């Protein structure tokens, strides 16, 4: 005879609770609220409305209503940003609870206000990125097409936002933003990567740019490019040492073609160099170099029987 359903329920509940006790890092019982992923995605959406007025959100903007629109948008974004930054700070610091006048609340408002003052600077850099995409892609018909349609440009836009928040000291939120862009575009840019002006990712899919990558100005990369780590130095306990440069430096005016892989924190690709497709680079490349795979021969055979 089967046991009463409530007996099975009690057994399953007890077993699950025991797993909570055994694996403490896998739950947040009794901890401060985590930030809202949907709230952070909304922050990205509002930021893009502010960065690209008329493209996203309200479309009927005129010289008569633009001031009211921008003021309203800044206010809404500031409130939501401060709220989510507060949750990020409390999560990072493991605060049991944050009161209205707590240090986390005060700091979150300061960070949100500082981010909003950086919007004009972010717009300037994104304008150069859009121009680089237009100049670098023969298929591009207009700047509007790039801003509105290009997945690589979306990934770069999110990175510019996330990187500024990281520089301000906001924990967790920049990574949530970058992983959201990753899920939409297939382009994985760590918010810690330093990227210069006039940056263009063509096609975007499969691109990986690691946390400590340093990219100069006027750099163009294609789909499938990886800027990764060659090795991970460990301490005496066998744990990966944090904070070291693990990813390569790409200097100004470099082009990296599809599926190239460049690895190592002390590797530098010199100014003006071109890295050919499907190459695997683990050494420093001098300035004005062309890197390609060794000569190989493509064999083509007829499918028809002779």
C-alpha positions in Angstrom: 0.0 0.0 0.0 1.3 3.5 -0.9 2.2 5.9 1.9 -0.1 8.9 2.5 1.0 11.8 0.2 1.7 14.0 3.2 4.3 11.5 4.5 6.1 11.7 1.1 5.9 15.5 1.3 7.4 15.6 4.7 10.3 13.3 3.6 11.0 15.4 0.5 10.8 18.6 2.5 13.3 17.3 5.1 15.7 16.1 2.5 15.6 19.4 0.6 16.2 21.4 3.9 19.2 19.2 4.7 20.7 20.0 1.3 20.3 23.7 2.1 22.3 23.2 5.3 25.0 21.3 3.5 25.4 23.7 0.6 25.2 27.1 2.2 26.5 29.0 -0.9 23.5 27.8 -2.9 20.8 29.7 -1.0 20.1 33.2 0.3 17.8 32.5 3.2 18.1 35.3 5.7 20.1 37.5 3.4 19.3 40.9 1.8 17.3 41.0 -1.4 19.3 40.3 -4.6 18.9 43.0 -7.3 16.2 42.5 -9.8 17.4 41.2 -13.2 14.2 42.6 -14.9 14.8 45.9 -13.1 18.4 46.1 -14.4 17.2 45.3 -18.0 14.8 48.2 -17.6 17.7 50.4 -16.6 19.4 49.4 -19.8 16.3 50.2 -21.8 15.9 53.6 -20.2 19.6 54.3 -20.6 19.3 53.6 -24.4 16.3 55.9 -24.6 18.4 58.6 -23.1 21.5 57.8 -25.2 19.5 57.6 -28.5 16.4 59.8 -28.2 13.8 59.0 -30.8 15.2 55.5 -31.5 13.8 53.7 -28.5 10.8 54.5 -26.3 9.0 57.7 -27.2 9.2 58.4 -31.0 7.2 61.6 -31.3 9.9 63.9 -29.9 10.1 67.6 -31.0 12.1 70.6 -29.9 9.1 71.7 -27.9 8.8 68.5 -25.8 12.3 67.2 -25.6 13.3 69.0 -22.4 10.3 67.6 -20.5 10.9 64.2 -22.0 14.6 64.1 -21.0 13.9 65.5 -17.5 11.2 62.9 -16.9 13.5 60.1 -18.2 16.5 61.1 -16.1 14.3 61.2 -13.0 12.8 57.7 -13.6 16.2 56.2 -14.5 17.8 57.8 -11.4 15.2 56.4 -9.0 15.4 52.9 -10.5 19.2 52.9 -10.7 19.6 54.0 -7.1 17.2 51.3 -5.9 19.0 48.5 -7.8 22.5 49.7 -6.9 21.4 49.6 -3.3 20.4 46.0 -3.6 23.8 45.3 -5.3 25.7 46.9 -2.5 23.8 45.1 0.2 24.2 41.8 -1.6 28.0 42.4 -2.0 28.5 43.5 1.6 26.1 40.8 3.0 24.0 43.4 4.8 21.2 41.9 6.9 19.0 44.9 6.2 19.4 48.3 4.7 17.5 51.2 6.4 16.5 54.4 4.6 19.5 56.2 6.0 22.0 53.4 5.8 25.5 53.9 4.1 24.4 51.6 1.2 21.3 53.8 0.5 23.3 57.0 0.6 26.1 55.6 -1.6 23.6 54.2 -4.1 22.1 57.6 -4.7 25.5 59.2 -5.1 26.6 56.5 -7.6 23.3 56.9 -9.6 23.7 60.6 -9.8 27.3 60.3 -10.9 26.4 57.8 -13.6 23.8 60.2 -15.0 26.4 63.0 -15.3 28.4 60.7 -17.5 25.6 60.2 -20.1 27.0 62.9 -22.5 30.4 61.4 -22.4 29.0 57.9 -23.1 27.1 59.4 -26.1 30.2 60.9 -27.5 32.0 57.5 -27.4 29.0 55.6 -28.9 28.8 58.1 -31.7 32.4 57.3 -32.7 31.6 53.5 -32.4 28.6 54.0 -34.7 30.8 55.8 -37.2 33.4 53.1 -37.1 30.7 50.5 -37.8 29.4 52.6 -40.7 32.9 53.1 -42.1 33.9 49.5 -41.6 30.9 47.7 -43.0 30.2 48.1 -46.7 26.7 46.7 -46.1 25.7 49.5 -43.7 23.3 52.0 -45.2 23.2 54.5 -42.4 24.1 55.3 -38.8 20.4 54.7 -37.9 20.6 51.2 -39.2 23.6 50.5 -37.0 22.1 51.9 -33.9 18.7 50.2 -34.4 19.7 46.9 -35.8 23.3 45.8 -35.3 23.9 43.2 -32.5 27.5 44.1 -32.2 26.7 47.7 -31.6 24.1 46.7 -29.0 26.8 44.6 -27.2 29.2 47.6 -27.3 26.5 50.0 -26.0 25.8 47.7 -23.0 29.5 47.4 -22.4 29.9 51.2 -22.4 27.1 51.5 -19.8 28.3 48.5 -17.7 31.9 49.6 -17.7 31.1 53.1 -16.4 29.1 51.5 -13.5 32.0 49.2 -12.8 34.4 52.2 -12.6 32.0 53.8 -10.1 32.4 50.8 -7.9 28.9 49.2 -8.5 29.1 45.5 -7.8 27.2 42.7 -9.6 25.0 45.0 -11.8 27.6 45.4 -14.6 28.0 41.7 -14.9 24.2 41.2 -15.1 24.1 43.7 -17.9 26.9 42.1 -19.8 25.3 38.6 -19.5 22.0 40.0 -20.7 23.7 41.4 -23.8 25.5 38.1 -24.2 22.2 36.2 -24.2 20.8 38.4 -26.9 23.7 38.8 -29.2 26.1 35.9 -28.6 28.8 38.4 -27.8 30.5 38.1 -24.4 32.3 41.2 -23.3 33.3 41.3 -19.6 32.4 44.7 -18.1 36.0 45.0 -16.8 37.5 45.1 -20.3 39.0 48.4 -21.3 38.0 49.4 -24.8 39.1 52.5 -26.7 37.1 54.8 -29.0 35.9 53.8 -32.5 35.4 50.1 -31.7 33.5 47.9 -34.1 32.4 44.3 -33.8 31.1 42.9 -37.1 28.5 40.2 -36.9 29.1 39.8 -33.2 28.2 36.1 -32.7 30.8 34.1 -30.7 33.0 37.0 -29.7 34.6 36.7 -26.2 36.5 39.6 -24.6 38.0 38.8 -21.2 37.9 40.9 -18.1 41.5 42.2 -18.2 41.6 42.8 -22.0 43.0 46.2 -23.1 41.8 47.4 -26.5 43.1 50.6 -28.1 41.3 52.9 -30.6 40.1 52.1 -34.1 40.0 48.4 -33.5 37.8 46.2 -35.6 37.0 42.5 -34.9 34.8 39.9 -36.5 32.7 37.1 -35.3 34.2 34.2 -33.3 37.2 36.2 -32.0 38.5 35.3 -28.6 40.6 37.5 -26.4 41.3 35.0 -23.6 43.6 33.8 -20.9 46.4 31.4 -21.6 46.9 30.3 -18.0 45.7 31.1 -14.5 48.4 31.6 -11.8 47.5 30.0 -8.5 48.4 30.7 -4.9 49.8 28.2 -2.4 46.3 26.8 -1.8 45.8 26.1 -5.4 43.3 29.0 -5.9 43.4 31.3 -8.9 45.0 34.6 -8.1 42.6 37.5 -8.7 43.5 40.9 -10.2 46.3 39.9 -12.6 46.1 40.7 -16.3 45.2 37.5 -17.9 44.0 38.7 -21.3 45.9 40.4 -24.2 46.5 44.0 -25.1 45.3 45.1 -28.6 46.9 48.4 -29.7 45.4 51.0 -32.0 44.3 50.4 -35.6 44.2 46.6 -35.3 41.9 44.3 -37.3 41.2 40.8 -36.1 39.4 38.5 -38.5 36.8 35.7 -37.8 37.6 33.0 -35.4 41.0 34.2 -34.4 42.1 33.4 -30.9 44.6 35.5 -28.9 45.6 34.4 -25.5 47.7 35.6 -22.6 48.0 38.6 -20.3 51.5 39.5 -21.4 50.7 39.2 -25.1 50.5 42.5 -27.2 49.2 42.9 -30.7 51.1 45.9 -32.0 49.6 49.0 -33.7 48.4 48.6 -37.2 48.6 44.8 -37.3 46.1 42.5 -39.0 45.3 39.1 -37.5 44.0 36.7 -40.1 41.0 34.4 -39.6 41.3 31.0 -37.7 44.7 31.9 -36.3 45.8 30.9 -32.8 48.1 33.5 -31.3 50.1 33.1 -28.1 53.0 35.5 -28.7 53.4 39.2 -28.9 52.9 40.6 -32.5 55.1 43.5 -33.6 53.5 46.7 -35.0 52.3 46.6 -38.6 52.4 42.9 -38.9 50.1 40.5 -40.8 49.4 37.2 -39.0 48.1 34.2 -41.0 47.9 30.5 -40.8 50.7 28.5 -42.5 50.2 27.6 -46.1 47.5 24.9 -46.5 45.9 23.5 -49.6 42.2 23.1 -50.1 41.3 19.8 -51.8 38.1 19.8 -53.9 36.8 16.5 -55.4 33.9 15.8 -57.7 30.9 14.1 -56.1 30.3 12.2 -59.4 31.7 8.8 -59.9 34.3 8.5 -62.6 
